[in-house]
Amino acid sequence: MSDADLVGYRIEHDSMGEMRVPADALWGAQTQRSHENFPIGGQTMPPEIIAAFAQLKKAAARANAQLGRMDEASAAMICAAADEVLAGKLDGNFPLVVWQTGSGTQSNMNMNEVLANRGNQIAAERGVALPKALHPNDSANMSQSSNDTFPTAMHIAAAVSVRERLLPAVERLAATFTRLEEENAGVVKCGRTHLQDAVPIAFSQEISGWRALLEGAAEELEASLPGLYRLALGGTAVGTGLNAPEGFDVAVAEKIAEQTGLPFVTDPNKYRALSGKDAVVFAHGAVKALAANMMKIANDVRWLASGPRLGLGEITIPANEPGSSIMPGKVNPTQCEAVTMVAVQVMGNDATIGFAASQGNFELNVFMPVIAYNFLQSVGLLSDAILSFDERCASGIKANRSKMDANLHNSLMLVTALNPHIGYENAAKVAKKAYAEETSLRDACVALGFLTAAEFDAVFHPEQMV
């Protein structure tokens, strides 16, 4: 290799030989090999996984020092470098794509190389004398394997993203619906089943259904977290814990819990932890359930707002932008549309995660990067969509009370109130006559001789049917 070939580069080596690496990059030979060997897609490892790796490497260094495997100075330098990763100071040093080895080995080594190289720099900057220079495998990866670190990072990232992003978004939208329930107390409208007119319902009751859909989904998300809190770290290559000191798995989980504020514990069966991904499947099932509920809510809102003159038109929603390039004045329910597109993406991701999780062969599942990528995409998209829908649509929902009242009193299903007085079959005759002759239920009932006008007025009170 000529000197000209090395301009802007340096030479790094690994067990397979030398590699040319950008001079200012903190990664080393193994990262560079992966970067060159997998020019696929361009989707880099999610930042949540990078942060989770930094957390577990920091915890591992602390646990190794506690158990006497690593000197305190080396552990401190690894922790300092990991803190810089968590603070975003080393962004740009994690270039690897999702579509790499299915164990995530190269992303594990990417983090190991960055922490070792940056840790050595920090030691030099602080004048700290290390017993020996930090090494990606011997130091940053001490007592670990890619096979137990990647599933650990995946569980940390998944649990943190659900706890810190998705659940707060759900809570915020639920609070908006609580406010709308209070504002619309006493407003009665036509209910609908099968997309057809049904008996009356209070608008506050309809909104309470939306709120409860969110609260139920939140309960399901909460129920999925204990599985994510179980960590594979300490299983090393195949679950036996080879090369990890006794007690490392418990100690490192305790430190991850301390660092994140979440109740992470070591998985009692590392063989299952390395090869099975059911905890992530279960958790994403709860994410998918929330997506399904958001699809229903968004559809309800856009159908209730349809029109403005020729649709249901029972609510108005904020007008955020022009809805057509050809029809002046048109406004569309675009926030609802964004939510529904996100929902179908989440459902597609769920299929990917399920298929990938089924591919655990012997002691390892080698579909982990795609599982992590899809899970975190689902949580990120759904969190963002819910917050945007709340701010730009739900918070501005207004009941069109006059339209609700007109639709209510024009509904043939109000005839249900007559069942106790004239019977189901006679009530059906009233409804059919009123529909065929385009007359009122009152006129049809009186014409058929089932009730007098006074008797009808005495028993027919739509507002009391809720």
Sequence and secondary structure as in RCSB ss.txt:
>XXXX:A:sequence
MSDADLVGYRIEHDSMGEMRVPADALWGAQTQRSHENFPIGGQTMPPEIIAAFAQLKKAAARANAQLGRMDEASA
AMICAAADEVLAGKLDGNFPLVVWQTGSGTQSNMNMNEVLANRGNQIAAERGVALPKALHPNDSANMSQSSNDTF
PTAMHIAAAVSVRERLLPAVERLAATFTRLEEENAGVVKCGRTHLQDAVPIAFSQEISGWRALLEGAAEELEASL
PGLYRLALGGTAVGTGLNAPEGFDVAVAEKIAEQTGLPFVTDPNKYRALSGKDAVVFAHGAVKALAANMMKIAND
VRWLASGPRLGLGEITIPANEPGSSIMPGKVNPTQCEAVTMVAVQVMGNDATIGFAASQGNFELNVFMPVIAYNF
LQSVGLLSDAILSFDERCASGIKANRSKMDANLHNSLMLVTALNPHIGYENAAKVAKKAYAEETSLRDACVALGF
LTAAEFDAVFHPEQMV
>XXXX:A:secstr
  GGGGTTEEEEEETTEEEEEETT S  HHHHHHHHH   S  B  HHHHHHHHHHHHHHHHHHHHTTSS HHHH
HHHHHHHHHHHTTTTTTS   BSSS TT HHHHHHHHHHHHHHHHHHHHHHT   SS   IIIIITTT  HHHHH
HHHHHHHHHHHIIIIIHHHHHHHHHHHHHHHHHTTT EEEEEETTEEEEEEEHHHHHHHHHHHHHHHHHHHHHHH
HHHTEE TT TTTSS TTS TTHHHHHHHHHHHHHSS  EE S HHHHHH  HHHHHHHHHHHHHHHHHHHHHHH
HHHHT  SSSS   EE    S   SSSTT    HHHHHHHHHHHHHHHHHHHHHHHHTTEETTEES HHHHHHHH
HHHHHHHHHHHHHHHHHTGGG EE HHHHHHHHHT GGGGGGGHHHH HHHHHHHHHHHHHHT  HHHHHHHTTS
S HHHHHHH  GGG  
